[in-house]
Amino acid sequence: MPTIFLILNKKISIRIMRLFIALLSLLCVPIVYANNEFLTIQQAEQLALDNEPGIVAQQWQVKALSEKAIADGQLADPQLQLGISNLPTDSFAFDQENMTQFKVGIAQRFPAGDSLKIKQQKTLADAKVIETKTADRKLMIIKKVRLHYLEIYYWERAYQTIVENKQFFSQLVNIVQSLFTLGRNNQQDLIRAQLELDKLDERLNRIKQKIYIQRYQLSRWIGEKAQLPLQDKLPKWQLPTLDNQQETLIPQFFHHPQVQIIDKQLAATRQSIALAKEQYKSAWGVNVNYAYRDNAPNGRERADFISAGVSIDLPLFTQHRQDKSLLAKEYQYQALKDKRLETLRQLVAQLQEELASEMQLSERHQLYNTVLLPKSKQQSEAALLAYQSDRGDFADVMRAYIDDLNIHLEEKRLAVDHLKSKAKILYFTAVFSTNNRIEY
């Protein structure tokens, strides 16, 4: 009779503990949602994009280049020339010699060919490069925020799962303590139970560290809002249907910001090549001078002079200047073309890698939900039942429940990793797919 009573007491205690944990978790949920003090992934994305310093800095750069383009299209300022010619050194008298003159002149330089227009277009092309970098930065920020958010979600759910299991393990320690007092088991079972309980405490401390790190990393993008509780739902992202072949994927990346950045750089380099070709043409300038002469000592008036002139550059020796400058720009253009092809291949390879990873994670997650989780539960229940019936060993019970805990944690890890893989895929496909909305 005492043995039967003790077994029934263990069953009732374990069931009461599980019921208490379930009720406690239900009571805690309304506290968070009642005050609406939780952070959704959409809110985190928007907070990260609003007034992000890097984006704002790039917007200022675009404005600066737009203003510079206007200045680049203007002629150089004219030059005012003042001087005295033929002043005698014996007396320094302005009226002594006929050729003594006070000169006032204006000179204006004109660049070669269409240099001003091309230089202006080059600056505007540079502004387009910055604009495209801003678009890529926005996509990158969204991806990073999603990854940090999902990682926080996993570690907090892992922490909650271990806390719930810790309550059960604590109850097991009490049961083993009671049995040890009655002499029904040995001290090894008690030490093993206490050791596993201490291991859970150590895992909880490590998980706290992970949560702190991820929240601080998220705060780099959204500030103090990163400390808010997360919404207790995972996003459901629908991926576009893609043919996982290089020749099919490459054209779809033509509009990705990373490729568009190089395209805009190619456009700017073409303007640089055109500007280098203009240097084979002659720049020129004009000047107009008025020369004042004082009256002669005897009072006779002297005529003033007006002179005008044109200066023309003669690009006759182009081998070591114009030719080399043009060749350098052409080499830069070719380097960008090769870089564009490299970027396309790199993006395609990364997307193919993520598509394969996403498929494998989906299959593994399904395996955990349909096979491993039910079997681990059956195993733990069977081990506990055998132990309660004096047909099993306590070590088997602990091993079964630890395995069940680890499988539950791994299932949560797979669920989050699957979504993280989708977030990475959406970074690549956002520009050629509109089917990336978040649904709950």
C-alpha positions as CSV (number, residue, x, y, z in Angstrom):
1,M,0.0,0.0,0.0
2,P,2.7,2.7,0.7
3,T,4.3,2.0,-2.7
4,I,1.0,2.4,-4.5
5,F,0.2,5.5,-2.5
6,L,3.6,7.0,-3.3
7,I,3.2,6.3,-7.1
8,L,-0.3,7.9,-7.1
9,N,1.1,10.8,-5.2
10,K,3.9,11.3,-7.8
11,K,1.3,11.2,-10.6
12,I,-1.0,13.7,-8.9
13,S,1.9,16.1,-8.1
14,I,3.3,16.1,-11.6
15,R,-0.1,16.7,-13.1
16,I,-0.8,19.5,-10.6
17,M,2.6,21.1,-11.4
18,R,1.9,21.0,-15.2
19,L,-1.6,22.5,-14.7
20,F,-0.1,25.3,-12.5
21,I,2.5,26.2,-15.2
22,A,-0.2,26.3,-17.9
23,L,-2.4,28.6,-15.8
24,L,0.5,30.8,-15.0
25,S,1.4,31.2,-18.6
26,L,-2.2,32.1,-19.5
27,L,-2.4,34.7,-16.7
28,C,0.8,36.4,-17.9
29,V,-0.3,37.0,-21.5
30,P,-3.0,39.6,-20.9
31,I,-0.6,41.8,-18.9
32,V,1.5,42.4,-22.0
33,Y,-1.3,42.8,-24.5
34,A,-3.5,44.9,-22.2
35,N,-1.1,47.9,-22.4
36,N,-0.2,47.2,-26.1
37,E,3.4,47.4,-25.0
38,F,4.7,44.9,-27.5
39,L,6.8,45.2,-30.6
40,T,5.7,43.7,-34.0
41,I,8.2,43.0,-36.7
42,Q,6.5,45.6,-39.0
43,Q,6.9,48.2,-36.3
44,A,10.6,47.3,-35.9
45,E,11.2,47.6,-39.6
46,Q,9.5,51.0,-39.8
47,L,11.3,52.3,-36.8
48,A,14.6,51.3,-38.3
49,L,13.9,53.1,-41.6
50,D,12.6,56.3,-40.0
51,N,15.4,58.8,-39.6
52,E,18.1,56.2,-39.9
53,P,21.4,58.2,-39.8
54,G,23.0,56.4,-42.7
55,I,20.0,56.9,-44.9
56,V,19.8,60.5,-43.9
57,A,23.5,61.1,-44.6
58,Q,23.1,59.6,-48.1
59,Q,20.1,61.8,-48.8
60,W,22.2,64.8,-47.9
61,Q,24.9,63.6,-50.2
62,V,22.4,63.4,-53.1
63,K,21.3,67.0,-52.4
64,A,24.9,68.1,-52.3
65,L,25.7,66.5,-55.6
66,S,22.5,67.9,-57.2
67,E,23.6,71.4,-56.2
68,K,27.2,70.7,-57.3
69,A,25.8,69.7,-60.7
70,I,24.4,73.2,-61.2
71,A,27.7,74.7,-60.3
72,D,29.6,72.3,-62.6
73,G,27.6,73.5,-65.6
74,Q,28.6,77.1,-65.2
75,L,31.5,79.0,-66.9
76,A,34.5,80.0,-64.8
77,D,34.3,83.5,-63.3
78,P,35.7,86.2,-65.5
79,Q,39.0,87.8,-64.5
80,L,39.5,91.5,-63.9
81,Q,43.0,92.7,-65.0
82,L,44.6,95.9,-63.6
83,G,48.0,97.1,-64.5
84,I,50.4,99.9,-65.4
85,S,52.7,99.6,-68.4
86,N,55.8,101.5,-69.4
87,L,56.2,103.6,-66.3
88,P,59.6,105.5,-66.5
89,T,61.9,104.6,-63.6
90,D,63.8,107.8,-63.6
91,S,60.9,110.0,-62.5
92,F,58.0,107.6,-62.1
93,A,55.9,110.3,-63.7
94,F,52.8,109.0,-65.3
95,D,52.7,111.8,-68.0
96,Q,56.4,111.7,-69.0
97,E,56.3,109.1,-71.7
98,N,53.8,108.5,-74.5
99,M,53.6,104.7,-73.8
100,T,52.9,104.9,-70.1
101,Q,49.4,103.4,-69.6
102,F,47.0,102.4,-66.9
103,K,45.2,99.2,-68.1
104,V,41.8,97.7,-67.1
105,G,40.8,94.5,-68.7
106,I,38.4,91.5,-68.6
107,A,39.3,88.0,-69.5
108,Q,37.0,84.9,-69.9
109,R,37.9,81.3,-70.3
110,F,35.8,78.8,-72.2
111,P,36.3,75.0,-71.7
112,A,36.9,72.6,-74.5
113,G,33.9,71.4,-76.4
114,D,30.9,70.3,-74.3
115,S,33.0,69.8,-71.2
116,L,30.6,71.8,-69.0
117,K,27.5,69.9,-70.0
118,I,29.3,66.5,-69.7
119,K,30.7,67.4,-66.3
120,Q,27.3,68.4,-65.1
121,Q,25.8,65.1,-66.3
122,K,28.7,63.2,-64.6
123,T,27.8,64.8,-61.3
124,L,24.2,64.0,-61.7
125,A,25.1,60.4,-62.5
126,D,27.1,60.3,-59.2
127,A,24.0,61.4,-57.4
128,K,22.1,58.5,-58.9
129,V,24.7,56.1,-57.6
130,I,24.1,57.4,-54.0
131,E,20.3,57.1,-54.5
132,T,20.7,53.5,-55.5
133,K,23.0,52.8,-52.5
134,T,20.2,54.2,-50.3
135,A,17.7,51.8,-51.8
136,D,20.1,48.9,-51.1
137,R,20.7,50.2,-47.5
138,K,17.0,50.1,-46.8
139,L,16.7,46.5,-48.0
140,M,19.8,45.6,-45.9
141,I,18.4,47.3,-42.8
142,I,15.1,45.5,-43.1
143,K,16.9,42.2,-43.4
144,K,19.1,42.8,-40.4
145,V,16.1,44.0,-38.3
146,R,14.2,40.8,-39.2
147,L,17.1,38.6,-38.3
148,H,17.6,40.2,-34.9
149,Y,13.9,40.2,-34.2
150,L,13.6,36.5,-35.0
151,E,16.7,35.6,-33.0
152,I,15.3,37.4,-29.9
153,Y,12.0,35.6,-30.5
154,Y,13.7,32.2,-30.4
155,W,15.8,32.8,-27.4
156,E,12.9,34.2,-25.4
157,R,10.7,31.2,-26.3
158,A,13.6,28.9,-25.5
159,Y,14.0,30.6,-22.1
160,Q,10.2,30.2,-21.5
161,T,10.3,26.5,-22.5
162,I,13.3,25.8,-20.1
163,V,11.6,27.7,-17.2
164,E,8.5,25.5,-17.7
165,N,10.6,22.3,-17.7
166,K,12.6,23.5,-14.8
167,Q,9.4,23.5,-12.7
168,F,8.8,19.9,-13.7
169,F,12.5,18.9,-13.0
170,S,12.2,20.6,-9.6
171,Q,9.2,18.4,-8.8
172,L,11.2,15.4,-9.9
173,V,14.0,16.4,-7.5
174,N,11.4,16.5,-4.7
175,I,10.1,13.1,-5.6
176,V,13.5,11.6,-5.7
177,Q,14.3,13.2,-2.4
178,S,11.2,11.6,-0.9
179,L,12.1,8.2,-2.3
180,F,15.7,8.5,-1.0
181,T,14.3,9.3,2.4
182,L,12.2,6.2,2.3
183,G,15.2,4.2,1.1
184,R,13.6,3.3,-2.3
185,N,16.4,4.6,-4.4
186,N,20.1,5.4,-4.1
187,Q,21.9,8.7,-3.7
188,Q,23.0,8.7,-7.3
189,D,19.5,9.3,-8.5
190,L,19.2,12.3,-6.2
191,I,22.6,13.7,-7.4
192,R,21.6,13.2,-11.0
193,A,18.3,15.0,-10.6
194,Q,20.0,18.0,-8.8
195,L,22.7,18.1,-11.4
196,E,20.3,18.3,-14.3
197,L,18.4,21.0,-12.5
198,D,21.6,23.0,-12.1
199,K,22.4,22.5,-15.7
200,L,19.0,24.1,-16.6
201,D,20.0,27.1,-14.5
202,E,23.3,27.4,-16.4
203,R,21.4,27.2,-19.7
204,L,19.0,29.9,-18.6
205,N,22.0,32.2,-17.8
206,R,23.5,31.6,-21.2
207,I,20.2,32.3,-22.9
208,K,19.8,35.6,-20.9
209,Q,23.2,36.6,-22.3
210,K,22.0,35.8,-25.9
211,I,18.8,37.8,-25.4
212,Y,20.7,40.8,-24.1
213,I,23.2,40.7,-27.0
214,Q,20.4,40.5,-29.6
215,R,18.3,43.2,-28.1
216,Y,21.4,45.5,-27.9
217,Q,22.1,44.8,-31.6
218,L,18.5,45.5,-32.5
219,S,18.7,48.8,-30.5
220,R,21.3,49.9,-33.0
221,W,18.5,50.2,-35.5
222,I,15.4,51.1,-33.4
223,G,16.7,52.5,-30.1
224,E,15.0,52.0,-26.8
225,K,12.0,50.2,-28.5
226,A,14.2,47.2,-28.8
227,Q,13.5,46.4,-25.1
228,L,9.8,46.0,-25.6
229,P,8.2,42.5,-25.4
230,L,7.8,40.9,-28.8
231,Q,4.6,39.9,-30.4
232,D,3.8,36.3,-29.6
233,K,3.3,35.4,-33.3
234,L,5.7,34.6,-36.0
235,P,5.3,36.3,-39.4
236,K,4.2,34.3,-42.4
237,W,6.2,35.3,-45.5
238,Q,5.2,34.0,-48.9
239,L,8.1,33.5,-51.2
240,P,7.8,34.0,-55.0
241,T,8.0,31.0,-57.2
242,L,11.5,30.9,-58.6
243,D,13.3,28.6,-61.1
244,N,16.5,27.8,-59.3
245,Q,18.7,28.0,-62.4
246,Q,21.4,30.5,-63.0
247,E,20.4,31.5,-66.5
248,T,16.9,32.2,-65.3
249,L,17.8,34.0,-62.1
250,I,20.5,36.3,-63.6
251,P,18.0,38.5,-65.6
252,Q,15.8,38.9,-62.5
253,F,18.7,40.5,-60.6
254,F,19.2,43.3,-63.2
255,H,17.0,45.6,-61.1
256,H,18.5,44.6,-57.7
257,P,20.2,47.7,-56.0
258,Q,23.6,46.0,-55.8
259,V,23.6,45.6,-59.6
260,Q,21.9,49.0,-60.2
261,I,24.7,50.6,-58.2
262,I,27.2,49.3,-60.7
263,D,25.0,50.3,-63.6
264,K,24.9,53.8,-62.3
265,Q,28.6,53.8,-61.8
266,L,29.0,52.6,-65.5
267,A,26.8,55.5,-66.6
268,A,29.0,57.9,-64.6
269,T,32.1,56.4,-66.0
270,R,30.8,56.8,-69.6
271,Q,30.4,60.5,-68.8
272,S,34.0,60.5,-67.6
273,I,35.1,58.9,-70.9
274,A,33.2,61.5,-72.8
275,L,34.8,64.3,-70.7
276,A,38.3,62.8,-71.4
277,K,37.6,62.9,-75.1
278,E,36.7,66.5,-74.9
279,Q,40.2,67.3,-73.7
280,Y,41.4,66.6,-77.3
281,K,39.6,69.8,-78.3
282,S,40.9,73.3,-77.6
283,A,39.9,75.3,-74.7
284,W,40.0,79.0,-75.4
285,G,39.6,82.4,-73.9
286,V,39.0,86.1,-74.8
287,N,40.3,89.3,-73.2
288,V,39.5,92.9,-73.7
289,N,41.7,95.7,-72.3
290,Y,41.3,99.5,-72.0
291,A,44.5,101.5,-71.6
292,Y,44.4,105.1,-70.2
293,R,47.2,107.5,-71.0
294,D,47.7,110.9,-69.3
295,N,48.1,114.2,-71.1
296,A,51.6,115.2,-72.2
297,P,53.5,117.7,-70.0
298,N,52.7,120.5,-72.5
299,G,49.0,119.7,-72.2
300,R,48.5,117.9,-75.4
301,E,46.0,115.1,-75.1
302,R,47.0,111.6,-75.8
303,A,44.6,108.9,-77.2
304,D,43.6,106.0,-75.0
305,F,44.0,102.4,-76.3
306,I,41.6,99.5,-76.6
307,S,43.0,96.0,-77.2
308,A,41.3,92.6,-77.5
309,G,42.8,89.1,-77.9
310,V,41.9,85.4,-78.1
311,S,43.9,82.6,-76.5
312,I,43.6,79.0,-77.7
313,D,45.0,75.8,-76.2
314,L,46.8,73.6,-78.6
315,P,46.5,69.9,-77.6
316,L,49.3,68.8,-79.9
317,F,51.2,66.5,-77.6
318,T,48.5,64.1,-76.3
319,Q,50.5,60.9,-75.9
320,H,51.3,61.3,-72.2
321,R,48.2,63.3,-71.0
322,Q,45.0,63.1,-73.0
323,D,45.7,59.6,-74.3
324,K,46.6,58.2,-70.9
325,S,43.7,59.9,-69.2
326,L,41.2,58.4,-71.7
327,L,42.8,55.0,-71.5
328,A,42.5,55.1,-67.7
329,K,38.8,55.9,-67.9
330,E,38.2,53.1,-70.4
331,Y,40.0,50.6,-68.1
332,Q,37.8,51.7,-65.2
333,Y,34.7,51.1,-67.4
334,Q,35.9,47.6,-68.2
335,A,36.6,46.8,-64.6
336,L,33.1,47.9,-63.6
337,K,31.6,45.6,-66.4
338,D,33.5,42.6,-65.0
339,K,32.5,43.6,-61.4
340,R,28.8,43.7,-62.6
341,L,29.1,40.1,-63.9
342,E,30.8,39.0,-60.7
343,T,28.0,40.6,-58.6
344,L,25.3,39.0,-60.6
345,R,26.9,35.6,-60.2
346,Q,27.4,36.2,-56.5
347,L,23.8,37.2,-55.9
348,V,22.5,34.3,-57.8
349,A,24.8,31.9,-55.9
350,Q,23.7,33.3,-52.5
351,L,20.0,33.1,-53.5
352,Q,20.4,29.5,-54.7
353,E,22.1,28.7,-51.4
354,E,19.3,30.2,-49.4
355,L,16.6,28.5,-51.5
356,A,18.2,25.2,-50.9
357,S,18.6,25.9,-47.2
358,E,15.0,27.1,-46.9
359,M,13.7,23.9,-48.5
360,Q,15.8,21.7,-46.2
361,L,14.7,23.7,-43.1
362,S,11.1,23.3,-44.1
363,E,11.4,19.6,-44.5
364,R,13.3,19.2,-41.2
365,H,10.7,21.4,-39.4
366,Q,7.9,19.2,-40.8
367,L,9.7,16.1,-39.6
368,Y,10.0,17.5,-36.1
369,N,6.3,18.4,-36.0
370,T,5.0,15.1,-37.4
371,V,7.4,12.5,-36.1
372,L,10.0,13.6,-33.5
373,L,7.9,15.7,-31.2
374,P,5.1,13.1,-30.8
375,K,7.6,10.3,-30.3
376,S,9.7,12.2,-27.8
377,K,6.5,12.8,-25.8
378,Q,5.6,9.2,-25.9
379,Q,9.1,8.2,-24.9
380,S,9.1,10.6,-21.8
381,E,5.7,9.4,-20.7
382,A,6.6,5.8,-21.1
383,A,9.8,6.2,-19.1
384,L,8.0,8.0,-16.3
385,L,5.3,5.3,-16.2
386,A,7.9,2.6,-16.1
387,Y,9.7,4.4,-13.3
388,Q,6.5,4.8,-11.3
389,S,5.8,1.1,-11.7
390,D,9.3,0.2,-10.5
391,R,10.1,-1.2,-13.9
392,G,12.4,1.5,-15.0
393,D,15.5,3.4,-14.0
394,F,15.4,7.1,-13.0
395,A,18.3,7.8,-15.3
396,D,16.0,6.7,-18.2
397,V,13.4,9.2,-17.0
398,M,15.8,12.1,-16.9
399,R,17.3,11.2,-20.2
400,A,13.9,10.9,-21.8
401,Y,12.7,14.3,-20.5
402,I,16.0,16.0,-21.4
403,D,15.7,14.6,-24.9
404,D,12.1,15.9,-25.1
405,L,13.2,19.3,-23.9
406,N,16.0,19.4,-26.5
407,I,13.7,18.3,-29.3
408,H,11.2,21.1,-28.4
409,L,14.0,23.6,-28.4
410,E,15.3,22.3,-31.7
411,E,11.8,22.6,-33.2
412,K,11.6,26.2,-32.2
413,R,15.1,26.7,-33.6
414,L,14.1,25.3,-36.9
415,A,11.0,27.4,-37.1
416,V,13.0,30.5,-36.5
417,D,15.8,29.5,-38.8
418,H,13.3,28.7,-41.5
419,L,11.9,32.3,-41.2
420,K,15.4,33.7,-41.1
421,S,16.2,32.0,-44.4
422,K,13.0,33.5,-45.9
423,A,14.1,36.9,-44.7
424,K,17.4,36.5,-46.5
425,I,15.6,35.3,-49.7
426,L,13.2,38.3,-49.5
427,Y,16.3,40.6,-49.5
428,F,17.3,39.2,-52.9
429,T,13.8,39.0,-54.4
430,A,12.2,42.2,-53.0
431,V,12.9,44.2,-56.2
432,F,11.4,41.7,-58.6
433,S,8.6,40.4,-56.5
434,T,5.7,42.1,-54.8
435,N,4.6,38.9,-53.0
436,N,6.5,39.6,-49.8
437,R,3.9,41.0,-47.6
438,I,3.7,39.9,-43.9
439,E,0.6,38.1,-42.9
440,Y,-0.5,36.9,-39.5
